[in-house]
Amino acid sequence: MKKISAKLLKMVLIIQVFTVKSTLLCKKNTKDSFFTTKSKNNGY
Protein backbone atom coordinates (compact mmCIF):
# COMPACT_ATOMS: atom_id res chain seq x y z
CA MET A 1 0.00 0.00 0.00
CA LYS A 2 2.76 2.46 0.93
CA LYS A 3 4.73 1.71 -2.22
CA ILE A 4 1.74 2.49 -4.43
CA SER A 5 1.04 5.78 -2.65
CA ALA A 6 4.69 6.80 -2.99
CA LYS A 7 4.52 6.12 -6.73
CA LEU A 8 1.32 8.16 -6.99
CA LEU A 9 2.87 11.03 -5.04
CA LYS A 10 5.89 11.00 -7.36
CA MET A 11 3.63 11.08 -10.41
CA VAL A 12 1.59 13.96 -8.99
CA LEU A 13 4.76 15.91 -8.22
CA ILE A 14 6.10 15.34 -11.74
CA ILE A 15 2.78 16.43 -13.26
CA GLN A 16 2.76 19.56 -11.09
CA VAL A 17 6.32 20.44 -12.15
CA PHE A 18 5.40 19.96 -15.80
CA THR A 19 2.30 22.16 -15.50
CA VAL A 20 4.26 24.90 -13.72
CA LYS A 21 6.99 24.77 -16.38
CA SER A 22 4.49 24.89 -19.24
CA THR A 23 2.59 27.81 -17.69
CA LEU A 24 5.85 29.71 -17.19
CA LEU A 25 6.82 29.01 -20.81
CA CYS A 26 3.40 30.17 -22.01
CA LYS A 27 3.68 33.38 -19.98
CA LYS A 28 7.15 34.03 -21.39
CA ASN A 29 5.97 33.39 -24.95
CA THR A 30 2.97 35.70 -24.60
CA LYS A 31 5.21 38.40 -23.13
CA ASP A 32 7.67 38.07 -26.03
CA SER A 33 4.94 38.13 -28.67
CA PHE A 34 3.35 41.13 -26.95
CA PHE A 35 6.62 43.04 -27.08
CA THR A 36 7.26 42.15 -30.73
CA THR A 37 3.78 43.28 -31.77
CA LYS A 38 4.21 46.49 -29.76
CA SER A 39 7.52 47.27 -31.46
CA LYS A 40 5.99 46.46 -34.87
CA ASN A 41 3.21 48.96 -34.21
CA ASN A 42 5.80 51.60 -33.33
CA GLY A 43 7.60 51.00 -36.62
CA TYR A 44 10.76 49.47 -35.14
N, CA, C and O atoms as CSV, one atom per row, in Angstrom:
chain,resi,resn,atom,element,x,y,z
A,1,MET,N,N,0.837,-1.199,0.000
A,1,MET,CA,C,0.000,0.000,0.000
A,1,MET,C,C,0.880,1.261,0.000
A,1,MET,O,O,0.627,2.198,-0.757
A,2,LYS,N,N,1.898,1.276,0.842
A,2,LYS,CA,C,2.759,2.460,0.935
A,2,LYS,C,C,3.535,2.683,-0.360
A,2,LYS,O,O,3.732,3.818,-0.792
A,3,LYS,N,N,3.972,1.583,-0.972
A,3,LYS,CA,C,4.734,1.705,-2.219
A,3,LYS,C,C,3.890,2.369,-3.304
A,3,LYS,O,O,4.366,3.240,-4.032
A,4,ILE,N,N,2.636,1.946,-3.401
A,4,ILE,CA,C,1.745,2.491,-4.433
A,4,ILE,C,C,1.535,3.990,-4.195
A,4,ILE,O,O,1.597,4.784,-5.134
A,5,SER,N,N,1.290,4.368,-2.951
A,5,SER,CA,C,1.040,5.778,-2.647
A,5,SER,C,C,2.276,6.620,-2.957
A,5,SER,O,O,2.159,7.748,-3.436
A,6,ALA,N,N,3.457,6.073,-2.682
A,6,ALA,CA,C,4.691,6.796,-2.987
A,6,ALA,C,C,4.805,7.028,-4.488
A,6,ALA,O,O,5.177,8.113,-4.933
A,7,LYS,N,N,4.480,5.990,-5.267
A,7,LYS,CA,C,4.523,6.122,-6.729
A,7,LYS,C,C,3.549,7.195,-7.182
A,7,LYS,O,O,3.881,8.028,-8.025
A,8,LEU,N,N,2.342,7.175,-6.619
A,8,LEU,CA,C,1.324,8.163,-6.992
A,8,LEU,C,C,1.794,9.569,-6.643
A,8,LEU,O,O,1.638,10.499,-7.435
A,9,LEU,N,N,2.372,9.718,-5.452
A,9,LEU,CA,C,2.867,11.031,-5.035
A,9,LEU,C,C,3.930,11.533,-6.003
A,9,LEU,O,O,3.938,12.706,-6.376
A,10,LYS,N,N,4.833,10.632,-6.410
A,10,LYS,CA,C,5.888,10.996,-7.357
A,10,LYS,C,C,5.273,11.465,-8.670
A,10,LYS,O,O,5.686,12.480,-9.230
A,11,MET,N,N,4.286,10.721,-9.154
A,11,MET,CA,C,3.629,11.078,-10.412
A,11,MET,C,C,2.963,12.442,-10.302
A,11,MET,O,O,3.071,13.268,-11.207
A,12,VAL,N,N,2.273,12.673,-9.189
A,12,VAL,CA,C,1.588,13.958,-8.989
A,12,VAL,C,C,2.604,15.091,-8.978
A,12,VAL,O,O,2.382,16.136,-9.588
A,13,LEU,N,N,3.722,14.883,-8.283
A,13,LEU,CA,C,4.762,15.910,-8.222
A,13,LEU,C,C,5.294,16.213,-9.613
A,13,LEU,O,O,5.448,17.376,-9.985
A,14,ILE,N,N,5.576,15.158,-10.388
A,14,ILE,CA,C,6.098,15.335,-11.744
A,14,ILE,C,C,5.097,16.114,-12.591
A,14,ILE,O,O,5.471,17.029,-13.326
A,15,ILE,N,N,3.826,15.745,-12.483
A,15,ILE,CA,C,2.784,16.434,-13.262
A,15,ILE,C,C,2.728,17.906,-12.860
A,15,ILE,O,O,2.621,18.781,-13.720
A,16,GLN,N,N,2.800,18.180,-11.565
A,16,GLN,CA,C,2.762,19.564,-11.089
A,16,GLN,C,C,3.939,20.349,-11.647
A,16,GLN,O,O,3.771,21.483,-12.097
A,17,VAL,N,N,5.129,19.756,-11.622
A,17,VAL,CA,C,6.318,20.436,-12.147
A,17,VAL,C,C,6.128,20.744,-13.622
A,17,VAL,O,O,6.438,21.843,-14.082
A,18,PHE,N,N,5.614,19.761,-14.364
A,18,PHE,CA,C,5.397,19.962,-15.801
A,18,PHE,C,C,4.404,21.091,-16.053
A,18,PHE,O,O,4.624,21.930,-16.927
A,19,THR,N,N,3.308,21.116,-15.288
A,19,THR,CA,C,2.302,22.158,-15.498
A,19,THR,C,C,2.886,23.530,-15.179
A,19,THR,O,O,2.650,24.494,-15.907
A,20,VAL,N,N,3.646,23.619,-14.096
A,20,VAL,CA,C,4.258,24.901,-13.723
A,20,VAL,C,C,5.207,25.357,-14.821
A,20,VAL,O,O,5.189,26.521,-15.219
A,21,LYS,N,N,6.044,24.428,-15.316
A,21,LYS,CA,C,6.994,24.772,-16.376
A,21,LYS,C,C,6.262,25.240,-17.623
A,21,LYS,O,O,6.646,26.241,-18.229
A,22,SER,N,N,5.214,24.528,-18.010
A,22,SER,CA,C,4.487,24.887,-19.235
A,22,SER,C,C,3.806,26.241,-19.075
A,22,SER,O,O,3.788,27.037,-20.013
A,23,THR,N,N,3.241,26.514,-17.886
A,23,THR,CA,C,2.589,27.810,-17.689
A,23,THR,C,C,3.616,28.927,-17.738
A,23,THR,O,O,3.353,29.988,-18.303
A,24,LEU,N,N,4.797,28.697,-17.146
A,24,LEU,CA,C,5.851,29.713,-17.188
A,24,LEU,C,C,6.272,29.958,-18.625
A,24,LEU,O,O,6.449,31.105,-19.034
A,25,LEU,N,N,6.436,28.876,-19.403
A,25,LEU,CA,C,6.820,29.012,-20.806
A,25,LEU,C,C,5.757,29.790,-21.563
A,25,LEU,O,O,6.082,30.671,-22.360
A,26,CYS,N,N,4.492,29.475,-21.323
A,26,CYS,CA,C,3.396,30.172,-22.007
A,26,CYS,C,C,3.424,31.655,-21.662
A,26,CYS,O,O,3.266,32.498,-22.545
A,27,LYS,N,N,3.623,31.982,-20.395
A,27,LYS,CA,C,3.678,33.382,-19.978
A,27,LYS,C,C,4.826,34.094,-20.678
A,27,LYS,O,O,4.674,35.220,-21.151
A,28,LYS,N,N,5.979,33.428,-20.743
A,28,LYS,CA,C,7.153,34.034,-21.390
A,28,LYS,C,C,6.870,34.264,-22.871
A,28,LYS,O,O,7.195,35.320,-23.413
A,29,ASN,N,N,6.265,33.275,-23.522
A,29,ASN,CA,C,5.969,33.390,-24.949
A,29,ASN,C,C,4.983,34.519,-25.210
A,29,ASN,O,O,5.161,35.283,-26.158
A,30,THR,N,N,3.954,34.638,-24.391
A,30,THR,CA,C,2.967,35.696,-24.597
A,30,THR,C,C,3.620,37.058,-24.379
A,30,THR,O,O,3.327,38.011,-25.101
A,31,LYS,N,N,4.500,37.152,-23.391
A,31,LYS,CA,C,5.210,38.401,-23.130
A,31,LYS,C,C,6.053,38.781,-24.345
A,31,LYS,O,O,6.014,39.923,-24.802
A,32,ASP,N,N,6.817,37.815,-24.869
A,32,ASP,CA,C,7.672,38.071,-26.026
A,32,ASP,C,C,6.840,38.510,-27.220
A,32,ASP,O,O,7.169,39.500,-27.874
A,33,SER,N,N,5.772,37.790,-27.511
A,33,SER,CA,C,4.943,38.127,-28.672
A,33,SER,C,C,4.306,39.499,-28.464
A,33,SER,O,O,4.149,40.259,-29.420
A,34,PHE,N,N,3.942,39.820,-27.235
A,34,PHE,CA,C,3.347,41.128,-26.951
A,34,PHE,C,C,4.348,42.235,-27.253
A,34,PHE,O,O,3.999,43.252,-27.854
A,35,PHE,N,N,5.595,42.032,-26.833
A,35,PHE,CA,C,6.620,43.042,-27.075
A,35,PHE,C,C,6.914,43.189,-28.563
A,35,PHE,O,O,7.094,44.307,-29.048
A,36,THR,N,N,6.965,42.081,-29.291
A,36,THR,CA,C,7.263,42.147,-30.726
A,36,THR,C,C,6.146,42.880,-31.456
A,36,THR,O,O,6.419,43.695,-32.337
A,37,THR,N,N,4.895,42.604,-31.105
A,37,THR,CA,C,3.781,43.281,-31.772
A,37,THR,C,C,3.803,44.767,-31.421
A,37,THR,O,O,3.507,45.608,-32.270
A,38,LYS,N,N,4.149,45.093,-30.187
A,38,LYS,CA,C,4.208,46.493,-29.760
A,38,LYS,C,C,5.272,47.231,-30.575
A,38,LYS,O,O,5.027,48.333,-31.067
A,39,SER,N,N,6.445,46.625,-30.715
A,39,SER,CA,C,7.520,47.274,-31.464
A,39,SER,C,C,7.139,47.394,-32.938
A,39,SER,O,O,7.484,48.381,-33.588
A,40,LYS,N,N,6.428,46.395,-33.471
A,40,LYS,CA,C,5.990,46.458,-34.874
A,40,LYS,C,C,5.046,47.639,-35.067
A,40,LYS,O,O,5.123,48.343,-36.075
A,41,ASN,N,N,4.167,47.852,-34.112
A,41,ASN,CA,C,3.209,48.955,-34.214
A,41,ASN,C,C,3.923,50.304,-34.151
A,41,ASN,O,O,3.459,51.282,-34.736
A,42,ASN,N,N,5.043,50.355,-33.447
A,42,ASN,CA,C,5.797,51.601,-33.331
A,42,ASN,C,C,6.700,51.830,-34.537
A,42,ASN,O,O,7.300,52.897,-34.665
A,43,GLY,N,N,6.804,50.838,-35.423
A,43,GLY,CA,C,7.605,50.999,-36.623
A,43,GLY,C,C,9.049,50.591,-36.442
A,43,GLY,O,O,9.881,50.889,-37.299
A,44,TYR,N,N,9.373,49.911,-35.343
A,44,TYR,CA,C,10.758,49.466,-35.143
A,44,TYR,C,C,10.986,48.109,-35.772
A,44,TYR,O,O,12.094,47.576,-35.705
